[in-house]
Amino acid sequence: MKNKTAFVTGASRGIGAAVARALAAAGYDLGIMCEKNTDALLALGDELSRSYGIRVFSFTGDVGDADFVASAASSFLDEYKRIDVLVNNAGISHIGLLTDMSVSQWQRMIDVNLSSVFYTCRAFVPAMVSAKSGSIINISSMWGSAGASCEVAYSASKGGVNSFTRALAKELALSDIRVNAIACGCIDTDMNAGFSEEEREALCEDIPMGRFGRPDEVAAEVMHIIDSSYMTGQIIGVDGGYL
């Protein structure tokens, strides 16, 4: 029997790499994607292939480019003939006043954080519908629900991901395809590495659990969602009780 397969965007580091490791440990053959960090992506693929005896297909390119995503998905499906799990993790952040943000910065945020989710789903959903099976998990943010000052574009993009998730879940439910999102809080990744020690301490004071989350804790929730056969259309908070 062939292994199940999963495709993970933004997989070279942080949450994406942790998710890839969890899926590999569960025996999934993988497609992993990143924009620039090819060396780290290939190293991860080699590590997972050696450690778990799985196949790994790596892609480097812009997840905000519809043609690239379509080509990568086609290559993945040609190689594996199936897609069981899609994890849309790729994302960027921007901190600053709305009035200081350029149109190109706004558009880039929407392209990478929101449009990419449309591109991957458009590419992979037909195969899932044909199989009458699949799980799509979108990595979102608590700011998609609550909004964050000086992160208007990021909050808007993640709010879009949440609405996309709920709507697509209804569209695909009769095909037994589940669509859920994880609304992450402050996770200890490179995206949050720019905070000073004082800023980190202030943030931790606002988090009921008193600390940043770990990428492996998000990955554990991904695996839980995959196993939750009757859950769809949910935005699941992994934020240490912040919201």
Backbone hydrogen bonds, N-H to C=O, Kabsch-Sander energy under -0.5 kcal/mol:
donor,donor_aa,acceptor,acceptor_aa,energy
6,A,29,D,-2.1
7,F,85,V,-2.3
8,V,31,G,-2.8
9,T,87,V,-2.1
11,A,33,M,-3.0
16,G,10,G,-0.5
16,G,13,R,-0.7
17,A,13,R,-1.5
18,A,14,G,-2.1
19,V,15,I,-2.7
20,A,16,G,-2.4
21,R,17,A,-2.3
22,A,18,A,-2.1
23,L,19,V,-2.5
24,A,20,A,-2.6
25,A,21,R,-2.5
26,A,22,A,-1.1
27,G,24,A,-1.8
28,Y,23,L,-2.3
29,D,4,K,-2.7
30,L,55,R,-2.6
31,G,6,A,-2.1
32,I,57,F,-2.3
33,M,8,V,-2.0
34,C,59,F,-1.9
38,T,36,K,-2.6
41,L,37,N,-2.1
42,L,38,T,-2.9
43,A,39,D,-2.3
44,L,40,A,-2.3
45,G,41,L,-2.5
46,D,42,L,-2.6
47,E,43,A,-2.4
48,L,44,L,-2.7
49,S,45,G,-2.4
50,R,46,D,-2.4
51,S,47,E,-2.5
52,Y,48,L,-2.3
53,G,49,S,-1.5
54,I,48,L,-0.6
57,F,30,L,-2.5
58,S,56,V,-0.5
59,F,32,I,-2.4
61,G,34,C,-2.6
63,V,61,G,-0.7
65,D,62,D,-2.0
66,A,64,G,-0.6
69,V,65,D,-2.3
70,A,66,A,-2.3
71,S,67,D,-2.2
72,A,68,F,-2.7
73,A,69,V,-2.6
74,S,70,A,-2.1
75,S,71,S,-2.3
76,F,72,A,-2.5
77,L,73,A,-2.6
78,D,74,S,-2.2
79,E,75,S,-1.9
80,Y,76,F,-2.8
81,K,77,L,-2.0
84,D,5,T,-1.3
85,V,5,T,-1.5
86,L,135,S,-2.4
87,V,7,F,-3.0
88,N,86,L,-0.6
88,N,137,I,-2.1
89,N,87,V,-1.1
96,G,94,H,-0.5
96,G,150,C,-2.6
100,D,97,L,-1.2
101,M,98,L,-1.5
106,W,102,S,-2.2
107,Q,103,V,-2.7
108,R,104,S,-2.2
109,M,105,Q,-2.0
110,I,106,W,-2.1
111,D,107,Q,-2.7
112,V,108,R,-2.5
113,N,109,M,-2.4
114,L,110,I,-1.8
115,S,110,I,-3.0
116,S,111,D,-1.3
117,V,114,L,-0.9
118,F,114,L,-1.3
119,Y,115,S,-2.5
120,T,116,S,-2.6
121,C,117,V,-2.1
122,R,118,F,-2.8
123,A,119,Y,-1.6
124,F,120,T,-2.3
125,V,121,C,-2.8
127,A,124,F,-0.6
128,M,124,F,-1.6
129,V,125,V,-3.1
130,S,126,P,-2.3
131,A,127,A,-1.7
132,K,128,M,-1.1
133,S,128,M,-1.8
134,G,176,D,-0.8
135,S,84,D,-2.0
136,I,178,R,-3.2
137,I,86,L,-3.0
138,N,180,N,-2.5
139,I,88,N,-2.9
139,I,137,I,-0.5
140,S,138,N,-0.9
140,S,182,I,-3.0
142,M,184,C,-2.8
144,G,141,S,-1.5
145,S,142,M,-1.3
146,A,142,M,-2.4
147,G,143,W,-1.3
151,E,148,A,-1.9
155,S,151,E,-2.8
156,A,152,V,-2.7
157,S,153,A,-2.5
158,K,154,Y,-2.2
159,G,155,S,-2.4
160,G,156,A,-2.1
161,V,157,S,-1.7
162,N,158,K,-2.1
163,S,159,G,-2.1
164,F,160,G,-2.8
165,T,161,V,-2.5
166,R,162,N,-2.1
167,A,163,S,-2.4
168,L,164,F,-2.8
169,A,165,T,-2.0
170,K,166,R,-1.3
171,E,167,A,-1.8
172,L,168,L,-2.1
173,A,169,A,-0.9
175,S,172,L,-1.4
176,D,173,A,-2.0
177,I,172,L,-1.6
178,R,134,G,-2.4
178,R,176,D,-0.5
180,N,136,I,-2.5
181,A,234,Q,-2.8
182,I,138,N,-2.4
183,A,181,A,-0.6
183,A,236,I,-2.5
184,C,140,S,-1.3
184,C,182,I,-1.1
185,G,238,V,-2.2
187,I,185,G,-0.9
188,D,213,G,-3.1
189,T,187,I,-2.0
192,N,189,T,-1.1
193,A,190,D,-1.5
195,F,192,N,-1.1
200,R,196,S,-2.6
201,E,197,E,-2.2
202,A,198,E,-2.2
203,L,199,E,-2.4
204,C,200,R,-2.6
205,E,201,E,-1.6
206,D,202,A,-0.8
206,D,203,L,-1.1
207,I,203,L,-0.7
207,I,204,C,-0.7
209,M,240,G,-1.4
210,G,207,I,-2.5
213,G,186,C,-3.0
217,E,214,R,-1.1
218,V,214,R,-1.3
219,A,215,P,-2.3
220,A,216,D,-1.9
221,E,217,E,-1.3
222,V,218,V,-2.0
223,M,219,A,-2.1
224,H,220,A,-1.8
225,I,221,E,-2.6
226,I,222,V,-2.2
227,D,223,M,-1.4
228,S,224,H,-0.5
228,S,225,I,-1.3
229,S,227,D,-1.3
231,M,228,S,-1.3
232,T,230,Y,-0.5
233,G,179,V,-3.1
236,I,181,A,-3.1
236,I,234,Q,-0.7
237,G,235,I,-0.6
238,V,183,A,-2.2
242,Y,239,D,-1.2
